[in-house]
């Protein structure tokens, strides 16, 4: 497979997953604000998780509900807004239409048009409706790709991009909690269950958490979203499956470390195999997530170096398909 085609498949899937997860991150912040958690700091925390505080301040000033919703939903000048992600997904899909099923291409194109044509005032008045539609569209794309695409090298590049992105954004959903709900982590007597339930719902994890753990406890929420090996949005699950796709692409057995990408992603996946939620909480949730995101960014760069860069070790300027939000 040409590296150009592989990169477009990788970023098509990653951009759609990013749009889905931006919707999830905003959703948890909206529910926390409705529950009276954090107040104005809820929106500041949300901007902080993007790593683009300075860009936001220059364009919007102090964060508030409407400015943050515009920033993350419809601002086409911001590369990781939902509108920008869907535009980049469509552009990547357009360049590789002959590698996609007709159903996959039509769904991407239709979703792009629906997002682009969504009225700003309607998004601000009912953001939950808009974000729910984005999440459904992303889930539908994954299903269409699964049942209409051959599970060959290209499919594995798509799954690799999607799961790297999902692991990153699950960590960012937890990071919102580390900003706004630290007392619940440090002192169970200060626990308010409602915000943690909102956090689980934003990751589509509430029912699965209840089945496994019952009553809500912050450490067990961390267990569900970081360490759970069977839950498909946990960081551990995402990197385990991403590592398998990477080895399917290189046609090397699991555990081999032949390429830089295999070494970087394999090391991070192995670390998540053994870390416990108690260790994460005792170390500090934000500190753990910060280190994880740096390591995941390095693994993403290694994938780029190994498969897409014209000159490994000296990657060219990122193409338009390589969105930010990876700070």
C-alpha positions as CSV (number, residue, x, y, z in Angstrom):
1,X,0.0,0.0,0.0
2,X,1.3,3.5,-0.9
3,X,2.2,5.5,2.2
4,X,0.1,8.4,0.9
5,X,-3.0,6.1,0.9
6,X,-2.2,4.6,4.3
7,X,-1.8,8.0,5.8
8,X,-5.1,9.2,4.4
9,X,-6.9,6.1,5.8
10,X,-5.2,6.7,9.1
11,X,-6.2,10.3,9.4
12,X,-9.7,9.7,8.0
13,X,-10.4,7.5,10.9
14,X,-8.5,9.6,13.4
15,X,-10.4,12.8,12.4
16,X,-13.8,11.1,12.8
17,X,-12.8,9.7,16.1
18,X,-11.5,13.1,17.2
19,X,-14.8,14.8,16.3
20,X,-16.6,12.1,18.3
21,X,-14.4,12.6,21.3
22,X,-14.4,16.4,21.2
23,X,-18.2,16.0,21.4
24,X,-17.8,13.7,24.4
25,X,-15.4,16.1,26.2
26,X,-17.7,19.1,25.7
27,X,-20.6,16.9,26.9
28,X,-19.0,16.1,30.2
29,X,-18.2,19.7,30.8
30,X,-21.7,20.8,30.0
31,X,-23.1,18.3,32.5
32,X,-20.6,19.3,35.1
33,X,-21.6,23.0,34.6
34,X,-25.3,22.0,35.0
35,X,-24.5,20.2,38.2
36,X,-22.9,23.3,39.5
37,X,-19.3,21.9,39.5
38,X,-16.5,24.3,38.8
39,X,-18.6,27.3,37.6
40,X,-16.7,29.4,35.1
41,X,-13.6,27.2,35.7
42,X,-15.4,24.3,34.0
43,X,-15.0,26.1,30.6
44,X,-11.4,27.2,31.4
45,X,-10.5,23.6,32.3
46,X,-12.0,22.4,29.0
47,X,-9.8,24.8,27.0
48,X,-6.8,23.7,29.1
49,X,-7.3,20.1,28.1
50,X,-6.8,21.1,24.4
51,X,-3.4,22.6,25.1
52,X,-4.4,25.7,23.0
53,X,-5.1,28.1,25.8
54,X,-3.0,30.9,24.2
55,X,-4.7,30.5,20.8
56,X,-8.1,30.6,22.5
57,X,-7.3,33.7,24.6
58,X,-6.1,35.6,21.6
59,X,-9.2,34.8,19.6
60,X,-11.9,34.7,22.3
61,X,-10.6,36.2,25.5
62,X,-11.9,34.7,28.7
63,X,-13.6,31.4,28.3
64,X,-17.4,31.1,28.8
65,X,-20.0,28.7,27.6
66,X,-20.8,30.2,24.2
67,X,-17.2,30.9,23.3
68,X,-16.0,27.4,24.2
69,X,-18.9,25.8,22.3
70,X,-18.0,27.8,19.2
71,X,-14.3,27.1,19.6
72,X,-14.8,23.3,19.8
73,X,-17.8,22.8,17.6
74,X,-17.8,25.1,14.6
75,X,-14.7,27.3,14.4
76,X,-13.1,26.3,11.1
77,X,-9.9,28.2,11.9
78,X,-9.3,25.8,14.8
79,X,-8.0,22.6,13.4
80,X,-9.5,20.4,16.1
81,X,-13.0,21.7,16.1
82,X,-15.7,19.3,15.1
83,X,-16.4,21.2,11.9
84,X,-12.6,21.1,11.0
85,X,-12.3,17.5,11.8
86,X,-15.2,16.5,9.6
87,X,-13.8,18.7,6.8
88,X,-10.4,17.0,7.1
89,X,-12.1,13.6,7.3
90,X,-14.0,14.3,4.1
91,X,-10.9,15.6,2.3
92,X,-8.9,12.5,3.2
93,X,-11.8,10.2,2.1
94,X,-12.2,12.1,-1.2
95,X,-8.5,11.4,-2.1
96,X,-8.9,7.6,-1.5
97,X,-12.5,7.0,-2.6
98,X,-11.3,3.9,-4.6
99,X,-10.1,2.4,-1.3
100,X,-13.4,2.9,0.5
101,X,-16.8,1.2,0.1
102,X,-19.5,3.4,-1.4
103,X,-21.4,3.3,1.9
104,X,-18.4,4.6,3.9
105,X,-17.8,7.4,1.5
106,X,-21.4,8.5,1.3
107,X,-21.7,8.5,5.1
108,X,-18.5,10.6,5.5
109,X,-19.8,13.1,2.9
110,X,-23.3,13.3,4.4
111,X,-22.0,13.8,7.9
112,X,-19.6,16.6,6.7
113,X,-22.6,18.4,5.0
114,X,-24.8,18.0,8.1
115,X,-22.1,19.5,10.4
116,X,-21.2,22.3,8.0
117,X,-24.8,23.3,7.5
118,X,-25.8,23.2,11.2
119,X,-27.0,26.7,12.3
120,X,-24.8,28.3,15.0
121,X,-27.8,29.5,17.1
122,X,-29.3,26.0,17.1
123,X,-26.0,24.5,18.3
124,X,-25.7,27.1,21.1
125,X,-29.3,26.7,22.2
126,X,-29.2,22.8,22.2
127,X,-25.6,21.6,22.1
128,X,-26.6,18.2,23.4
129,X,-28.6,17.5,20.3
130,X,-25.7,18.5,18.0
131,X,-23.1,16.5,20.0
132,X,-25.3,13.4,20.2
133,X,-25.7,13.5,16.4
134,X,-21.9,13.8,15.9
135,X,-21.4,10.8,18.2
136,X,-24.0,8.7,16.4
137,X,-22.4,9.6,13.0
138,X,-19.0,8.5,14.3
139,X,-20.3,5.2,15.7
140,X,-22.1,4.6,12.4
141,X,-18.9,5.1,10.4
142,X,-17.1,2.6,12.5
143,X,-19.9,0.1,12.0
144,X,-20.0,0.7,8.2
145,X,-16.2,0.3,7.9
146,X,-16.3,-2.9,9.9
147,X,-18.9,-4.6,7.8
148,X,-18.1,-3.2,4.3
149,X,-14.3,-3.0,4.2
150,X,-11.9,-5.8,3.7
151,X,-9.9,-6.3,7.0
152,X,-6.6,-5.9,5.2
153,X,-3.6,-3.6,5.7
154,X,-5.7,-0.5,5.0
155,X,-8.3,-1.4,7.6
156,X,-5.6,-1.9,10.2
157,X,-4.2,1.5,9.5
158,X,-7.7,2.9,10.0
159,X,-8.1,1.1,13.3
160,X,-4.6,2.1,14.4
161,X,-5.4,5.8,13.9
162,X,-8.9,5.5,15.5
163,X,-7.7,3.8,18.7
164,X,-4.6,6.0,19.2
165,X,-7.0,9.0,19.0
166,X,-9.6,7.3,21.3
167,X,-7.0,6.5,24.0
168,X,-5.8,10.1,23.9
169,X,-9.3,11.6,24.2
170,X,-10.3,9.2,27.0
171,X,-7.4,10.5,28.9
172,X,-8.5,14.1,28.3
173,X,-12.0,13.3,29.5
174,X,-10.4,12.1,32.8
175,X,-8.2,15.2,32.8
176,X,-11.3,17.4,33.0
177,X,-12.2,15.4,36.2
178,X,-8.7,15.9,37.6
179,X,-9.2,19.7,37.3
180,X,-12.7,19.9,38.6
181,X,-13.2,17.0,41.0
182,X,-9.9,16.6,42.9
183,X,-11.6,16.4,46.3
184,X,-13.6,13.3,45.4
185,X,-10.3,11.6,44.5
186,X,-8.5,12.7,47.7
187,X,-11.3,12.4,50.2
188,X,-14.2,9.9,49.7
189,X,-16.2,11.9,52.2
190,X,-16.3,14.8,49.7
191,X,-17.6,12.6,46.9
192,X,-20.6,13.9,44.9
193,X,-21.7,11.0,42.7
194,X,-23.5,13.0,40.0
195,X,-20.4,14.6,38.3
196,X,-18.6,11.2,38.2
197,X,-21.8,9.7,36.7
198,X,-21.7,12.4,34.0
199,X,-18.1,11.6,33.4
200,X,-18.9,7.9,32.8
201,X,-21.8,8.7,30.6
202,X,-19.7,11.0,28.4
203,X,-17.4,8.0,27.7
204,X,-20.5,5.7,27.2
205,X,-19.2,3.8,30.3
206,X,-22.0,4.3,32.9
207,X,-23.9,1.1,32.4
208,X,-20.8,-1.1,32.0
209,X,-19.3,0.5,35.2
210,X,-22.5,-0.2,37.2
211,X,-22.5,-3.8,36.0
212,X,-18.9,-4.3,37.2
213,X,-18.5,-2.0,40.2
214,X,-21.9,-1.0,41.4
215,X,-21.7,2.2,43.5
216,X,-19.6,5.0,42.1
217,X,-16.1,5.5,43.5
218,X,-13.5,7.8,41.8
219,X,-10.7,5.2,41.9
220,X,-13.0,2.7,40.3
221,X,-14.0,5.2,37.6
222,X,-10.2,5.5,36.9
223,X,-10.1,1.7,36.8
224,X,-12.9,1.6,34.2
225,X,-11.5,4.2,31.9
226,X,-7.8,3.5,32.2
227,X,-7.2,-0.1,33.2
228,X,-10.2,-2.2,32.1
229,X,-9.0,-4.7,29.5
230,X,-12.5,-5.5,28.0
231,X,-14.1,-2.1,27.8
232,X,-13.6,-0.7,24.3
233,X,-13.1,3.0,25.4
234,X,-10.5,2.3,28.1
235,X,-7.0,3.4,27.5
236,X,-5.6,-0.1,28.0
237,X,-8.1,-1.7,25.6
238,X,-7.4,0.9,22.9
239,X,-3.6,0.5,23.0
240,X,-3.8,-3.3,23.2
241,X,-5.9,-3.4,20.0
242,X,-3.8,-0.6,18.3
243,X,-0.7,-2.6,19.0
244,X,-2.3,-5.6,17.4
245,X,-3.1,-3.6,14.3
246,X,0.4,-2.3,14.1
247,X,1.8,-5.8,14.2
248,X,-0.7,-6.9,11.6
249,X,0.6,-4.1,9.3
250,X,4.3,-5.0,9.8
251,X,3.5,-8.7,9.7
252,X,5.5,-9.3,12.8
253,X,4.5,-11.3,15.9
254,X,3.2,-9.5,19.0
255,X,6.0,-8.5,21.2
256,X,8.6,-8.0,18.5
257,X,10.3,-4.5,18.5
258,X,11.6,-4.2,14.9
259,X,10.4,-0.7,14.2
260,X,10.4,2.5,16.2
261,X,6.6,2.5,16.1
262,X,6.4,-1.0,17.5
263,X,8.9,-0.2,20.3
264,X,7.1,3.1,21.3
265,X,3.5,1.8,21.2
266,X,4.4,-1.6,22.6
267,X,6.1,0.0,25.6
268,X,3.1,2.1,26.4
269,X,0.6,-0.7,25.9
270,X,2.8,-2.9,28.2
271,X,2.8,-0.2,30.9
272,X,-1.0,-0.1,30.9
273,X,-1.1,-3.9,31.2
274,X,0.4,-3.6,34.7
275,X,-0.5,-0.2,36.2
276,X,-3.2,-0.2,38.8
277,X,-5.8,2.5,39.6
278,X,-4.4,2.8,43.1
279,X,-1.0,3.6,41.7
280,X,-2.5,6.2,39.3
281,X,-4.5,8.0,42.1
282,X,-1.6,7.9,44.5
283,X,0.7,9.4,41.9
284,X,-1.8,12.0,40.9
285,X,-4.4,11.6,38.2
286,X,-3.4,14.7,36.3
287,X,0.3,13.9,36.5
288,X,-0.3,10.4,35.2
289,X,-2.4,11.6,32.3
290,X,0.1,14.2,31.4
291,X,2.9,11.7,31.2
292,X,0.7,9.3,29.3
293,X,-0.2,11.9,26.7
294,X,3.4,12.8,26.1
295,X,4.3,9.1,25.6
296,X,1.3,8.6,23.3
297,X,2.3,11.7,21.2
298,X,5.7,10.2,20.9
299,X,4.2,6.9,19.7
300,X,2.1,8.7,17.2
301,X,5.2,10.5,15.9
302,X,6.9,7.1,15.6
303,X,4.1,5.8,13.5
304,X,4.4,8.8,11.3
305,X,8.2,8.3,11.0
306,X,7.9,4.6,10.3
307,X,5.1,4.7,7.7
308,X,4.4,8.1,6.4
309,X,7.5,10.4,6.6
310,X,9.4,11.0,3.4
311,X,12.6,11.1,5.4
312,X,12.3,9.2,8.7
313,X,13.5,11.1,11.7
314,X,13.0,14.4,9.8
315,X,9.3,14.6,9.1
316,X,8.0,17.3,6.8
317,X,5.7,20.0,7.9
318,X,2.4,18.4,8.9
319,X,-0.1,18.3,6.0
320,X,-3.6,19.7,6.5
321,X,-4.9,16.3,7.6
322,X,-2.7,16.3,10.7
323,X,-4.8,18.3,13.1
324,X,-3.5,19.7,16.4
325,X,-5.0,18.9,19.8
326,X,-2.0,16.7,20.4
327,X,-0.2,19.1,22.7
